[in-house]
Amino acid sequence: GTYSGLQNIDHRSNIIATMPAEDKQSPWESDGPILISLVVSTDPENYENAEIIGDVQQRIVDWADASLVEMKNSTDDENLRVFSFSAFQYEQNANIGKEIGILTSLALLFLTVLLYIKFRSVRDTAYVIGLTILAIAATYGAAGIFRLTFNAAMNSIPILLLAIGVDYGIHVVTRIREVMQDIERNNPQGRTTLKDFDNELRLKAIRSGAVLTSAALVIAIFTDMVGFLSFRLSSQMFLVNFGTVIALGLFAIYVLSISLLPALMTALPSKALPLEKSGAMNETKLTNAIGQMAEHKPALVILVALVLSLPMAYGMSSLEVGFDTVDQFDDSLEVVQDFLMIAEEFQSSPTPLYVVLEGNILSAEGVLAYNIAIETLSNTEGVTGVPTGLWDTLESERGKNSVLDNLLSNLTTSEGFDQLEAYLLENSSGRDLVDLLLYTDGQQTIISFQANTLDWQATVDFEEALSESLEDASSSVEGTFSMELSGRALILAQISADVAISAITSTAIVAFTILFVLIVIQFVRTQSITQAVLRGGVIWIPLITVVMWVYGIMGLAGYQLNSQTVTIGALALGLGVDYAVHYVIRLEEEVEMHPQKTVAQWTSKTTATTGRAMLGAAISTAGGFAILNLSGLLPLRLFGQVFIVAISLAMVSSVTLLPTLYGPFLRHDAKQLLADETEQE
């Protein structure tokens, strides 16, 4: 009875399981540390006045800290440490919140200074920054209304919205100032500053600039929103919420940029800023060189793009998904250091892994299935410690419970198992013993074990091999039994796979949405399906090239797709189409105003005006994301670096490859306009 049950407990294995992994072969030579594990419930129902998991985590943290002080006082051992997963999550989340606040403040300061240098006006700088902050506040408010849960993937949202808001603001303000310069240039009245324009002309310039800019912005914002909302197709809720919040933020920024920003500029008088200092619009040697290249060296530009694409294609093929646990944490925190020590020294996962055994658990066949599952785990490379579950718990408790001891001693017949089942499922004392291990119908139990799950790829390989072994083991048991793996680390591995799928899905949806929108725009303009498809496709090619280059550089540099960089394809396309549409619309405007000129002249003028605004927007956006390099979290740093590359490539592609490819259509439009003018004469 009691004594035979105690003798069946493998005390040696339980003791060795507390030692570091490398000491288990020679336990007598171990010099520590020793790991003692306790299971603590995190169900709010088990705590008074605890409504959410955060309340429970706070209480566990307080209890663990108090216990550590008590143990140190009673043992005089200052090397004692207490680790709890509640403390780990609590402190990690608090640190992330603090860090994002600091990084957002730095980005806000940097962008404010950059905008002032660009605008040379405190008023216009305050308009753009203020409206962007208002849009961010509206985004968080809407997220709260829709009860969207914030997660680690959302850490970059404030900086992303700041950068894009400033980007849109630069386009709007710069274009309005350009229209005012054109008014004075075409009808000289001695107006030397922005303040010299009367209200009627200022209102005309603001309306014209806002309308001209909104065409490109609406395309960019629509495609961006479609891309981010495509994350709602993901099975991972953190990606669903992330995409929804970003879409809400972009919509808020767009609405404020084309409505409230022009309204503020209309309501309040402009600063007496000299026109020549309100924004450089003059052509330079560089803009002329870009124009000459677009007209006279298109083959060379295309050849260079193709040559650069070859190594990028190789880089794309080597790009991998990475969701390694160790990369998600800030190792400057003591609790994170404890976590890493446990994972490395003891080869343990931060939370247990589980085998979920389903079938008639409280039967002779159930005991056999349980033992086979334990044996399978014990024989699997990578499993550390001693797997434990229902029957181990019952054996360890029988020495303190005479009723249980008698029941376990009579498991030689089916009636004995029926009596044990009635005690464990219907008796309150019996239920308390197995509440966390046995489901209320007696058809499901869990076996907990530990394994090293820091490396994402190793976890995937481990899960595949063990799942196959468990499937074979369950088929060897008489009766209907199943053995499935579960656990937090395995869920993270599944997330990694879904991250890859979401990256491909979102990028593909955005890409083809952009192509469709570009074709529709060109059809409205040309009233020709053939011209619409050709023109839309030509504008689309540089955008896809940029995405390929971005992913290629990530692959060549050893970067991985994770919860942050998964969005880079959609973002690169969104910003790329913003730049491309701004640039193409301005090229077409130049052709309409000066059909007698050449591709080189149209390109040079467009680059000198719209290109400058694009450069300012690119610098501000890249600068905002450069702040992420100060983060203590590797995924955020990588996201900032990759986004800078994406913005730079989108900018360069728009002013070099795009006018080269679009040149024949510009000549066609100019020829048509000149023919129409000749007929009218």
Buried (B, 14 or more C-beta within 10 A) or exposed (E): EBEEBEEEBEEEEBEBBBBBBEBBEEEEEBEEBEBEBEEEEBEBEEBEEBEEBBEBBBBBBEBBEEBBEEEBEEEEEEEEBBBBBBBBBBBBBEBBEEBBEEBBEBBBEBBBEBBBEBBBBEBBBBBBBBBBBBBBEBBBEBBEEEEBEBBBBBBBBBBBBBBBBBBBBBBBBBBBBBBBBBBBEEEEEEBEBBEBBEEEBBBBBBBBBBEBBBBBBBBBBBBBBBBBBBBEBBEBEBBBBBBBBBBBBBBBBBBBBBEBBBBBBBEEEBBEBEBEEBBEBEBEEEBBEBBBBBBEEBEEBBEEBEEBBEBBEEBBEEBBBBBBBBBBBBEEBEBBBBBBBBBBBBBBBBBBBBBBBBBBBBBBBBBBBBEBBBEBBEEBEBBBBBBBBBBBBBBBBBBEBEEBBBBBBEBEEEEBBEBBBBBBBEEEEBBEBBEEBBBEEBBBBBBBBBBBBBBBBBBBEBBEEBBEBBEEBBEEBEEEBBBEBEBBBBEBBBBBBBBBBBBEBBBBBBBEBBBBBBBEBBBEBBEEEEBBBBBBBBBBBBBBBBBBBBBBBBBBEEBBBBBBBBBBBBBBBBBBBBBBBBBBBBBBBBBEEBBEBBBBBBBBBBBBBBBBBBBBBBBBBBBBBBBBBBBBBBBBBBBBBBBBBBBBBBBBBBBBBBBBBBBBBBBBBBEEBEEEEEEEE
